[in-house]
């Protein structure tokens, strides 16, 4: 086996079964996977000015010995890789025993120090000149072609999406899976509330199912530490992202809390009316500089929303919430995440929310035997889901003296139960519920961890 020093890709493809050195731009890279044996492998696609892209298969005994590519467009120096051909396609093999590599930033025109090297790697005098030439070519070419990225508010169906999000927190779930809380400052769209453990497109249960099969408050619980929770932004949906991959040590080295990332081919799913994401072996993650226009746009939109009053209302409640309820409260608008993260013992909030569930479900059971209202509602907005109670005198105010029949009709309207006739008297059996956005005032007690509805009434 002959060892050829530095070659451009165009020349290297002619030296099948020989060792070569290549310096090229990374067009794509995969997450590490385990081989059939005990090794790890990741796959790169590289390109230079001389030739279309070729694949590189990198093998290593330890996952830390694989290249941790920070971004597409970075430059890799591959030393002593072997050129192979299979069914007419040429590729390079990185051998764990004698090959080495170095990774360089693809955009930093002044820095010629690699950000990752394998121990066997030896730099050469003219490497900097080659790297500078590749950076110049990359800046003037259009070889890096990224797909479009969606905002969380633009998710409209179950399927694959590309996102640019900030990682707020990383933890393990109760079923021992890793999960990240990610956010881009926008409000994910509301979903009809579907029955637990059944397919998204199946029929929605009647409200009475809540008593025996209650709607979950979160897809996965919020961090138990108040110190972590209080660092979360209070405007915009925080999406739970589950990692369903083998190479978590690699992912954990890439992910950094409070940094933004590009996420490709994330699978968006729904659980009991809540969006969540799944990062699979087909998904990809890329670092992104803080000056990237995608970050600046998202951060600017959030800064604007967090300062305004009306802008804290859910995006999906515009131009104004339904008039099913009236409130007698002049407090500025707040989100349910504002309620959850409030550190004052007692505080009042004015929110725009959806009533998605109620216990008890029969209006005849709303009062205790001694005639006191005691009703538990499940409320949601784009930031959170909580329980809130309509109790005693405030319950009298909320239900506004409605008759039993009037209260049943109003409750169905509040919960979004669909009607089949023009006068709204007959329910559609198995129809999808889509509760309207309404105003509601809440009192919070942080020590008791309870919230009560107050100064709010149903309009008959």
C-alpha positions, -999 to +999 in steps of 0.1 A: +000+000+000+015+033-012+013+064+010+006+096-011+011+129+007-015+157+002-038+153-028-069+171-040-100+149-042-098+148-080-064+132-079-070+110-049-099+091-065-074+076-089-053+059-061-076+031-051-062+010-021-035+037-014-031+059+016-037+096+010-039+129+028-070+151+021-080+186+032-116+193+023-148+210+034-174+189+053-207+189+035-225+165+058-219+142+087-238+115+106-242+108+143-219+080+155-232+045+155-219+012+168-206-014+143-214-050+144-183-054+166-171-031+194-162-001+173-179+032+165-184+046+130-196+080+116-199+090+080-188+123+064-193+138+030-164+161+019-158+183-011-131+206-025-127+228-056-115+199-077-142+173-074-178+166-064-184+152-029-171+118-017-180+098+014-156+091+042-162+063+067-145+070+101-139+041+124-127+043+160-125+021+191-136+050+214-164+074+206-141+103+217-118+094+189-144+103+162-145+138+147-169+161+167-178+184+138-191+218+151-208+228+118-213+220+082-187+240+062-159+233+086-126+219+072-111+185+079-075+174+073-076+136+069-042+119+071-035+084+058-070+075+048-074+046+023-092+051-010-117+024-018-142+017-046-175-002-043-199-007-073-182+022-091-184+047-062-152+059-047-150+066-009-123+070+018-118+047+048-104+062+080-085+033+097-084+034+135-049+020+136-030+045+114-053+073+102-056+107+119-075+140+115-077+176+125-108+199+124-107+236+116-133+263+116-145+269+081-152+306+084-125+321+108-101+335+083-074+342+109-073+311+131-053+282+118-053+262+150-075+230+148-103+228+174-100+190+175-071+167+167-064+130+170-031+123+189-014+109+158-020+140+138+010+160+125+006+195+110+026+206+080+039+240+070+017+244+039-015+233+056-025+269+065-022+279+028-045+251+017-070+258+045-070+296+036-077+287+000-106+264+009-121+291+032-119+317+003-135+292-021-162+283+004-171+319+010-176+326-027-193+294-036-228+280-029-219+244-019-234+247+015-272+246+008-292+244+040-330+236+040-356+260+054-361+261+091-395+263+108-406+283+138-424+264+165-455+285+157-454+271+121-457+234+131-490+223+118-489+185+116-472+155+129-440+149+108-404+160+103-392+196+107-360+216+108-357+239+138-334+266+152-338+265+189-321+274+222-314+246+246-327+256+280-321+224+300-310+188+296-320+160+319-331+123+321-367+113+322-383+088+346-380+061+319-342+068+316-343+087+283-324+119+278-345+150+271-338+186+262-361+216+268-358+237+236-374+271+227-374+297+199-397+324+215-428+316+194-461+299+204-468+264+191-503+260+177-531+247+199-543+211+192-576+194+198-574+173+230-574+137+221-580+107+244-551+092+263-533+063+247-551+064+213-540+076+179-541+113+171-568+110+144-592+089+165-623+104+181-621+128+210-637+115+243-665+133+260-657+156+289-668+129+314-637+108+305-616+133+324-627+120+358-614+084+351-586+093+326-574+128+335-555+149+310-518+151+317-504+185+326-471+179+308-457+155+283-427+151+306-425+169+340-408+203+343-375+203+362-380+197+399-354+223+408-370+257+412-336+273+404-337+257+369-374+265+363-369+302+371-343+305+344-369+295+317-384+322+295-420+329+303-432+337+268-431+311+240-436+273+239-409+251+255-408+219+235-397+187+251-372+169+228-367+132+235-334+116+222-340+081+207-304+074+197-275+052+208-248+079+208-259+100+238-223+107+250-216+123+216-248+143+217-242+155+253-207+168+242-223+188+214-253+202+234-247+231+257-274+247+278-282+283+269-268+279+233-287+279+200-286+249+176-299+239+142-319+207+145-326+187+113-353+161+107-368+163+142-400+142+144-428+163+158-455+143+176-486+149+198-494+135+233-528+144+248-529+177+230-492+186+237-465+189+211-431+171+216-402+162+195-381+131+189-345+132+179-338+099+160-308+084+142-319+102+111-319+136+129-289+159+129-277+187+151-254+216+142-238+244+163-247+279+152-228+312+159-245+338+181-244+363+153-263+341+128-293+360+114-317+331+124-308+336+161-309+374+159-344+373+144-358+349+170-342+367+199-354+401+186-390+388+183-389+375+219-374+407+233-403+426+217-429+402+231-415+401+266-417+439+269-452+444+257-485+437+274-507+425+246-477+407+230-477+383+260-511+371+249-510+338+229-503+344+192-533+322+184-557+343+204-554+373+180-571+396+173-588+392+207-600+363+229-636+350+228-662+369+249-675+338+266-659+352+298-656+386+313-629+397+338-628+425+364-591+428+367-567+454+354-535+435+358-512+432+328-515+401+307-493+371+319-486+336+307-491+304+327-453+301+328-454+335+346-478+319+371-456+288+375-423+306+380-437+334+403-418+334+436-442+357+455-463+339+480-495+355+467-501+372+434-529+379+409-526+373+372-547+380+341-542+353+315-555+343+281-560+305+282-581+276+271-603+255+294-594+220+283-609+198+311-631+199+342-637+177+373-665+169+381-679+168+346-716+169+356-727+204+364-751+189+390-720+179+410-703+213+409-715+220+445-706+201+476-735+187+497-735+220+517-740+240+485-704+253+480-689+254+445-658+232+442-647+227+406-612+219+392-604+230+357-574+222+336-561+254+318-535+257+290-517+283+270-487+279+247-463+279+277-479+255+302-509+235+315-521+240+351-550+231+374-571+260+387-600+259+411-634+277+411-644+277+447-670+291+470-679+328+465-656+331+435-674+300+421-707+318+425-692+347+406-677+325+378-708+305+371-729+337+372-762+324+384-768+303+353-795+276+354-784+240+351-793+239+314-777+272+307-746+261+326-744+229+306-745+248+273-720+274+285-696+247+298-697+228+265-689+261+247-660+268+271-646+233+266-651+235+228-676+206+225-688+207+189-725+211+180-744+197+151-773+220+148-776+258+144-790+265+178-761+246+195-784+221+214-771+188+201-735+175+206-716+157+178-709+122+191-671+117+191-664+152+176-631+169+181-631+195+209-613+228+202-617+251+232-617+288+225-592+313+239-607+333+268-596+357+295-593+344+331-579+360+363-560+337+386-548+340+422-516+320+430-502+308+463-466+296+457-463+277+490-496+258+487-489+255+449-525+261+441-543+286+418-578+298+420-600+315+394-613+349+406-629+381+393-640+361+362-675+352+351-692+332+323-713+354+301-748+339+298 
